[in-house]
Amino acid sequence: MDIEEKRSGPAGFERRVGVGIRWKLFGFLLSLVFLLIASATWMATEVTQATLRRDLIQRGAAVSRVVALSAGHSLLANDPLGLDRLVSETKANDPDIAFVAIRDESDVVAAHDRVKERGKPYRPVPPLLPLGTFGDTRADEVVRDGRRLIEYTTPISFAGRRLGIASLGLSMQGLATAQRSIRQRILLAAAVTLVVAFFGTLVLSSIITTPVKQLHRGVLSLAGSETFQPVPVRSSDELGALTRNFNRIAETILAQRTTLQNQKTNLEKKQLQLEEAYVSLEKKQLQLEEAYVSVIHVIAASLDARDPYTIRHSDRVAQMSRALGRRLGMDEEELSHLEKAAIFHDIGKIKATDDVLKGAERLSSANEEHKSHPVDGTEILRMAPSLHRYIPVVRAHHEWYNGEGYPDGLKGDEIPLHARIIALADAYDAMTTDRPYREALSPEEAIDEILQFRETQFSPELADAFAKMVREMPPMDDTILKSMAL
């Protein structure tokens, strides 16, 4: 039998598994034919046996009536020889007759095929099964002398006068033999029919399922990478029409598959080109951003150089901001953004005059030119799209924690984290650097000043972290500042 193990073909198509449709159809048709033959055999046997039994009963009844009619004249004429001749001839004419007996009016045997029964009272036996009456003849199934018989009883009358009774026993052995013979013939015919049906069903199932199997192979071929071959059309019925339609659909699918494959190839090429272009743009954007940063860095350095008291101020603020950011657990990318924002924080001062930058007096809160440098810095950064991320930090680095700073009056967490860090580093560097109007404070004095304003100007948590960092650092010089950037 065509049995295959379970496996899946390309695109998830499942190949034939277990018993094929041919054998399923064959098994179904053969079972159906077997049931039909078995039913027909049983019905034929039953009908034949009933017919034989009915014919046997009717034949016995007819013989019994003939004996009764023939025996009437002999009984009336008191002719025992005629009765004996009638009994013996009747017995000899039919081998199925077990006995023939003629009784007179007193129920004494007047003639019998067995001579020794003559003159004796007739021995009746109880019937096993009444078989009915046929005219004035009654038939019963009995057991007499150990044999199963059909016993017929027919009254003997002549000219309206009852003269006696004719009894006839018919053996059922002949019926059983005939029924057995009929059953054997019917079973033989059924066996021959079943063999013919077996091969006929096999051929029929093959004829029906062959196109289906071919379609199955065609579907697997179409779904896989094999070269598709059209399924041959071998009939003009529904299966043939199905096969022709499948071939047309397969051609359409193959054409669409080719088109889709070409489109996929083109899309992959375009995607690769776009990816290359994107990488190139990223490189150019990075180069441009680095160029902007370099320019701003130069500007910041130039700005610091305008005032001998603030030389390298932006660098120191950047390095201290980065050091605090590292203590706070920032990753390298965020530390890089924090450092660049710190370098850019005073870029707006480029618009300030030398009198403001080098003023000999402490700057007052009314000095609007000095207060405008965070806004001026954002305007400068706004001209470079790649530096827009630093605008909020540069604008807010002079905001106070209690909201009294400038330019927007932000407070608490409204102030960007990077701006709050840069504000600490900026204030510390300003306090520890000589100014025209005062001498530099010591690191501890500067820290005390910062802690004094930890809940007004500075974030308390950041102020505490900054103070701890400064107290743990060695004295600040250029060498240490450079090491803090690593």
Legacy VTK file of the C-alpha trace (Angstrom):
# vtk DataFile Version 3.0
C-alpha trace
ASCII
DATASET POLYDATA
POINTS 486 float
0.000 0.000 0.000
1.228 3.527 -0.724
1.999 4.730 2.801
4.399 7.624 3.381
5.716 9.235 6.534
4.455 12.671 7.454
6.516 15.593 6.151
5.913 19.121 5.019
6.922 20.422 1.623
7.894 23.978 0.612
5.701 26.836 1.777
4.179 24.554 4.408
2.385 22.285 1.944
1.961 18.862 3.511
2.845 15.861 1.425
0.701 12.731 1.343
0.575 11.035 4.730
-0.572 7.522 5.702
-3.045 5.577 3.592
-3.619 7.241 0.233
-6.994 8.306 -1.102
-6.899 5.455 -3.613
-6.843 2.830 -0.865
-9.380 4.701 1.206
-11.767 4.775 -1.733
-10.995 1.140 -2.518
-11.670 0.113 1.078
-14.924 2.080 1.160
-16.212 0.714 -2.146
-15.155 -2.851 -1.322
-16.852 -2.685 2.079
-19.989 -1.334 0.450
-19.973 -4.068 -2.203
-19.330 -6.726 0.439
-22.313 -5.529 2.463
-24.489 -5.508 -0.628
-23.408 -9.041 -1.633
-23.822 -10.333 1.940
-27.282 -8.783 2.162
-28.293 -10.165 -1.231
-26.933 -13.616 -0.323
-28.844 -13.697 2.956
-32.059 -12.521 1.313
-31.718 -15.038 -1.549
-31.039 -17.863 0.889
-34.005 -16.987 3.070
-36.351 -16.578 0.136
-35.165 -19.854 -1.479
-35.478 -21.826 1.750
-38.952 -20.447 2.371
-39.970 -21.282 -1.200
-38.640 -24.847 -0.971
-40.381 -25.356 2.360
-43.662 -23.972 1.015
-43.442 -26.129 -2.123
-42.687 -29.221 -0.049
-45.686 -28.593 2.238
-48.020 -27.971 -0.696
-46.714 -31.055 -2.548
-47.336 -33.242 0.490
-50.832 -31.827 0.920
-51.628 -32.588 -2.721
-50.365 -36.185 -2.429
-52.376 -36.656 0.780
-55.568 -35.508 -0.959
-54.936 -37.830 -3.914
-54.470 -40.795 -1.535
-57.678 -39.893 0.308
-59.672 -39.666 -2.928
-58.276 -42.963 -4.228
-58.799 -44.818 -0.921
-62.535 -43.993 -0.638
-63.723 -46.478 -3.275
-61.536 -49.299 -1.876
-62.793 -48.748 1.672
-66.392 -48.728 0.494
-65.835 -51.926 -1.500
-63.830 -53.486 1.330
-60.907 -54.059 -1.031
-57.747 -54.460 1.136
-55.615 -55.375 -1.889
-56.511 -52.108 -3.592
-55.591 -50.207 -0.434
-52.265 -52.035 -0.177
-51.491 -51.336 -3.821
-52.366 -47.620 -3.354
-50.134 -47.340 -0.307
-47.140 -49.106 -1.861
-47.359 -47.229 -5.177
-47.643 -43.881 -3.370
-44.631 -44.717 -1.223
-42.600 -45.860 -4.213
-43.349 -42.771 -6.337
-41.761 -40.236 -3.952
-38.597 -40.948 -1.928
-39.428 -38.114 0.481
-42.555 -39.934 1.720
-41.757 -41.537 5.091
-45.018 -43.464 5.528
-48.543 -43.796 4.161
-51.396 -45.016 6.370
-55.126 -45.456 5.749
-57.400 -45.716 8.782
-61.011 -46.813 8.936
-63.827 -45.159 10.837
-62.722 -46.761 14.121
-59.160 -45.345 13.664
-57.679 -48.805 13.001
-54.959 -49.012 10.354
-56.536 -50.604 7.278
-53.452 -50.250 5.079
-49.843 -49.212 5.775
-46.571 -49.279 3.880
-45.292 -51.313 6.812
-47.407 -54.461 6.879
-46.949 -55.080 10.611
-48.870 -51.876 11.398
-51.975 -53.192 9.632
-54.894 -53.932 11.990
-53.387 -51.951 14.833
-54.797 -48.743 16.275
-53.168 -45.671 14.754
-50.565 -44.062 17.022
-51.043 -40.302 17.002
-48.142 -37.991 18.109
-48.452 -34.423 19.387
-47.596 -31.799 16.766
-44.481 -29.663 17.278
-45.641 -26.915 14.970
-48.962 -26.526 13.157
-48.266 -25.728 9.507
-51.789 -24.842 8.503
-54.639 -26.362 6.533
-54.962 -26.852 2.786
-58.616 -27.384 2.039
-59.657 -30.244 4.340
-56.049 -31.391 4.799
-54.209 -30.417 7.962
-50.379 -30.298 8.085
-48.286 -30.488 11.275
-44.597 -30.768 11.975
-44.006 -33.795 14.211
-41.322 -36.177 15.408
-42.214 -39.812 14.797
-39.845 -42.713 15.412
-37.014 -40.250 15.953
-37.466 -38.533 12.604
-38.694 -34.997 11.950
-41.673 -35.212 9.600
-44.483 -33.193 8.134
-47.597 -35.213 8.837
-50.727 -34.669 6.751
-54.206 -35.767 7.831
-56.980 -35.883 5.198
-60.470 -37.245 5.834
-61.702 -39.985 3.389
-65.287 -39.418 2.202
-67.424 -40.930 -0.520
-70.868 -39.695 -1.572
-71.003 -37.509 1.519
-70.205 -40.390 3.844
-67.024 -40.336 5.960
-65.176 -43.612 5.615
-61.820 -43.007 7.338
-58.641 -40.923 7.406
-55.564 -40.894 5.162
-52.290 -40.052 6.967
-49.047 -39.299 5.136
-45.642 -38.483 6.557
-43.209 -36.429 4.466
-39.522 -36.471 5.449
-37.776 -33.057 5.897
-34.365 -34.515 5.065
-34.881 -33.867 1.385
-35.825 -30.286 2.194
-32.648 -29.837 4.237
-30.568 -31.366 1.431
-32.170 -29.087 -1.144
-31.712 -26.027 1.060
-28.061 -26.903 1.702
-27.465 -27.316 -2.032
-29.118 -23.977 -2.752
-27.054 -22.259 -0.038
-23.820 -23.678 -1.468
-24.713 -22.442 -4.935
-25.655 -18.997 -3.641
-22.433 -18.739 -1.601
-20.371 -19.821 -4.602
-22.070 -17.193 -6.743
-21.477 -14.605 -3.996
-17.787 -15.539 -3.761
-17.358 -15.217 -7.515
-19.189 -11.882 -7.420
-17.000 -10.678 -4.549
-13.792 -11.569 -6.431
-15.047 -9.734 -9.504
-16.106 -6.803 -7.309
-12.651 -6.755 -5.670
-10.803 -6.268 -8.934
-13.522 -4.009 -10.326
-13.371 -1.798 -7.262
-9.576 -1.684 -7.461
-9.701 -0.586 -11.092
-12.490 1.926 -10.400
-10.680 3.500 -7.451
-7.527 3.755 -9.545
-9.429 5.445 -12.380
-11.033 7.920 -9.983
-7.976 8.743 -7.862
-5.266 8.866 -10.548
-6.231 12.433 -11.626
-6.390 13.463 -7.966
-2.883 12.077 -7.330
-1.622 13.896 -10.402
-3.172 17.125 -9.119
-1.529 16.501 -5.731
1.886 16.136 -7.351
1.176 19.239 -9.429
0.362 21.267 -6.290
3.593 20.126 -4.596
5.575 20.931 -7.724
3.954 24.366 -7.936
4.619 25.055 -4.259
8.227 23.858 -4.387
11.276 24.774 -6.353
10.767 22.030 -8.903
10.095 22.863 -12.506
6.324 22.773 -12.903
4.915 20.472 -15.550
1.235 20.816 -16.536
-0.924 17.956 -15.281
-2.093 15.783 -18.214
-5.843 15.796 -18.870
-7.108 12.254 -19.441
-10.874 12.676 -19.254
-13.629 15.052 -20.262
-15.621 14.790 -17.019
-15.514 17.008 -13.920
-12.018 15.784 -12.985
-10.778 16.684 -16.448
-12.300 20.157 -16.145
-10.726 20.526 -12.698
-7.317 19.539 -14.081
-7.568 22.046 -16.953
-8.545 24.826 -14.548
-5.666 23.892 -12.240
-3.179 24.163 -15.120
-4.529 27.628 -15.976
-4.287 28.764 -12.351
-0.759 27.333 -12.107
0.309 29.332 -15.174
-1.108 32.496 -13.627
0.621 31.821 -10.297
3.966 31.144 -12.001
3.697 34.371 -13.971
2.856 36.318 -10.804
5.669 34.591 -8.944
8.171 35.644 -11.591
6.877 39.223 -11.445
7.021 39.287 -7.644
10.527 37.843 -7.651
11.688 40.556 -10.037
10.013 43.205 -7.910
11.585 41.751 -4.784
15.028 41.834 -6.399
14.523 45.452 -7.440
13.296 46.387 -3.965
16.294 44.705 -2.361
18.619 46.653 -4.647
16.849 49.919 -3.839
16.866 49.092 -0.130
20.599 48.438 -0.288
21.120 51.731 -2.099
19.018 53.547 0.502
20.957 51.939 3.323
24.237 52.988 1.725
22.893 56.484 1.214
21.664 56.586 4.831
25.074 55.503 6.114
26.696 58.126 3.954
24.305 60.788 5.243
24.967 59.728 8.820
28.698 60.045 8.223
28.246 63.456 6.632
25.931 64.551 9.451
28.460 63.391 12.021
31.248 65.191 10.180
29.127 68.313 9.956
28.246 68.110 13.660
31.906 67.643 14.538
32.734 70.645 12.379
30.061 72.729 14.146
31.350 71.598 17.535
34.905 72.409 16.560
33.873 75.869 15.395
31.866 76.507 18.563
34.743 75.178 20.630
37.080 77.613 18.930
34.599 80.413 19.480
34.259 79.467 23.152
38.036 79.366 23.537
38.323 82.732 21.806
35.631 84.121 24.059
37.465 82.900 27.152
40.695 84.410 25.787
39.086 87.865 25.619
39.186 87.933 29.395
42.492 86.867 30.999
40.527 85.926 34.125
38.332 83.399 32.296
40.890 81.644 30.075
39.880 77.989 29.675
36.755 78.599 31.803
34.568 76.598 29.391
37.004 73.671 29.378
37.084 73.540 33.174
33.292 73.708 33.426
32.979 70.962 30.819
35.398 68.643 32.604
33.851 69.153 36.020
30.366 68.658 34.591
31.508 65.448 32.949
33.072 64.242 36.209
29.829 64.865 38.120
27.797 63.194 35.364
29.990 60.100 35.601
29.395 59.969 39.367
25.650 60.140 38.693
25.883 57.019 36.467
25.501 58.583 33.013
26.643 56.541 30.006
29.323 57.722 27.584
26.894 59.133 25.025
25.117 61.266 27.619
28.450 62.352 29.108
29.561 63.500 25.649
26.380 65.577 25.225
26.830 67.044 28.715
30.439 67.992 27.984
29.540 69.697 24.688
26.665 71.606 26.311
29.086 72.824 28.979
31.537 74.032 26.313
28.680 75.910 24.621
27.106 77.339 27.809
28.624 80.848 27.527
28.702 81.046 23.714
26.120 83.851 23.871
28.679 86.130 25.517
30.286 86.604 22.119
27.764 89.407 21.642
28.792 91.071 24.921
31.149 94.062 24.895
34.586 93.981 26.466
33.339 96.387 29.126
30.831 93.780 30.282
33.318 90.881 30.105
36.201 92.775 31.776
34.200 95.036 34.073
36.015 95.977 37.170
32.864 95.963 39.250
30.695 93.009 40.271
27.888 92.510 37.741
24.533 93.561 39.080
21.220 91.878 38.409
20.253 94.907 36.372
22.899 94.236 33.800
20.556 93.164 31.002
23.401 92.730 28.491
24.966 90.089 30.716
21.617 88.401 31.394
20.850 88.054 27.718
23.757 85.718 26.921
21.768 82.419 27.477
19.193 83.613 24.924
21.913 84.828 22.570
23.605 81.415 22.871
20.430 79.597 21.860
20.118 81.828 18.803
23.674 80.960 17.762
23.079 77.212 18.239
19.765 77.430 16.395
21.688 78.125 13.173
23.150 74.571 13.267
20.332 71.920 13.219
22.662 69.236 14.559
23.272 71.362 17.710
19.586 71.977 18.537
19.683 69.345 21.289
21.930 71.634 23.345
19.621 74.688 23.139
17.494 73.889 26.275
20.620 73.345 28.383
22.429 76.498 27.219
19.274 78.581 27.711
18.600 77.262 31.243
22.075 77.164 32.819
21.369 80.386 34.808
17.944 79.252 36.053
17.652 78.923 39.842
16.203 75.941 41.670
13.667 78.221 43.435
12.586 79.847 40.154
14.371 83.193 40.626
16.869 82.677 37.822
16.766 83.857 34.221
15.743 83.995 31.366
12.511 81.954 31.858
12.120 81.607 35.625
12.127 77.805 35.592
12.341 75.969 38.888
13.006 72.499 40.274
12.767 69.647 37.804
11.589 72.045 35.095
15.261 72.888 34.660
17.066 70.305 32.458
19.407 68.030 34.452
22.433 68.974 32.330
21.716 72.670 32.949
21.558 72.101 36.731
24.933 70.287 36.617
26.572 72.983 34.464
25.244 75.682 36.812
27.157 74.071 39.699
30.422 73.710 37.720
30.054 77.241 36.303
29.519 78.807 39.746
32.359 76.819 41.322
34.852 77.789 38.588
33.784 81.421 38.769
34.278 81.476 42.552
37.674 79.732 42.455
39.044 82.023 39.713
40.450 85.531 40.323
38.245 88.365 39.144
39.066 92.073 38.758
36.720 92.873 41.634
37.837 90.043 44.006
40.335 87.318 44.638
39.552 83.657 44.055
37.956 81.668 46.856
39.472 78.448 48.092
37.757 75.185 47.025
36.294 74.714 50.515
35.032 78.297 50.623
33.446 77.842 47.210
31.786 74.599 48.344
30.449 76.284 51.476
28.977 79.007 49.279
27.330 76.453 47.022
25.892 74.497 49.946
24.543 77.744 51.375
22.431 78.118 48.225
21.603 74.380 47.835
17.835 74.844 47.987
17.589 78.271 46.403
20.011 78.511 43.484
21.099 74.875 43.204
19.423 71.475 43.289
20.065 70.100 46.796
20.869 66.549 45.685
23.223 67.710 42.955
24.841 70.265 45.254
25.583 67.554 47.819
27.019 65.236 45.162
29.141 68.070 43.700
30.484 69.028 47.132
31.438 65.445 47.896
33.154 65.103 44.485
35.205 68.315 44.938
36.268 67.408 48.469
37.471 64.016 47.257
39.454 65.516 44.338
43.088 66.574 44.538
43.877 70.287 43.957
42.602 71.438 40.553
45.200 72.173 37.901
45.408 71.610 34.173
46.810 68.121 34.514
43.941 67.032 36.744
41.389 68.656 34.480
42.704 66.712 31.528
42.585 63.461 33.509
38.952 64.134 34.466
37.990 64.059 30.810
39.219 60.471 30.376
LINES 1 487
486 0 1 2 3 4 5 6 7 8 9 10 11 12 13 14 15 16 17 18 19 20 21 22 23 24 25 26 27 28 29 30 31 32 33 34 35 36 37 38 39 40 41 42 43 44 45 46 47 48 49 50 51 52 53 54 55 56 57 58 59 60 61 62 63 64 65 66 67 68 69 70 71 72 73 74 75 76 77 78 79 80 81 82 83 84 85 86 87 88 89 90 91 92 93 94 95 96 97 98 99 100 101 102 103 104 105 106 107 108 109 110 111 112 113 114 115 116 117 118 119 120 121 122 123 124 125 126 127 128 129 130 131 132 133 134 135 136 137 138 139 140 141 142 143 144 145 146 147 148 149 150 151 152 153 154 155 156 157 158 159 160 161 162 163 164 165 166 167 168 169 170 171 172 173 174 175 176 177 178 179 180 181 182 183 184 185 186 187 188 189 190 191 192 193 194 195 196 197 198 199 200 201 202 203 204 205 206 207 208 209 210 211 212 213 214 215 216 217 218 219 220 221 222 223 224 225 226 227 228 229 230 231 232 233 234 235 236 237 238 239 240 241 242 243 244 245 246 247 248 249 250 251 252 253 254 255 256 257 258 259 260 261 262 263 264 265 266 267 268 269 270 271 272 273 274 275 276 277 278 279 280 281 282 283 284 285 286 287 288 289 290 291 292 293 294 295 296 297 298 299 300 301 302 303 304 305 306 307 308 309 310 311 312 313 314 315 316 317 318 319 320 321 322 323 324 325 326 327 328 329 330 331 332 333 334 335 336 337 338 339 340 341 342 343 344 345 346 347 348 349 350 351 352 353 354 355 356 357 358 359 360 361 362 363 364 365 366 367 368 369 370 371 372 373 374 375 376 377 378 379 380 381 382 383 384 385 386 387 388 389 390 391 392 393 394 395 396 397 398 399 400 401 402 403 404 405 406 407 408 409 410 411 412 413 414 415 416 417 418 419 420 421 422 423 424 425 426 427 428 429 430 431 432 433 434 435 436 437 438 439 440 441 442 443 444 445 446 447 448 449 450 451 452 453 454 455 456 457 458 459 460 461 462 463 464 465 466 467 468 469 470 471 472 473 474 475 476 477 478 479 480 481 482 483 484 485
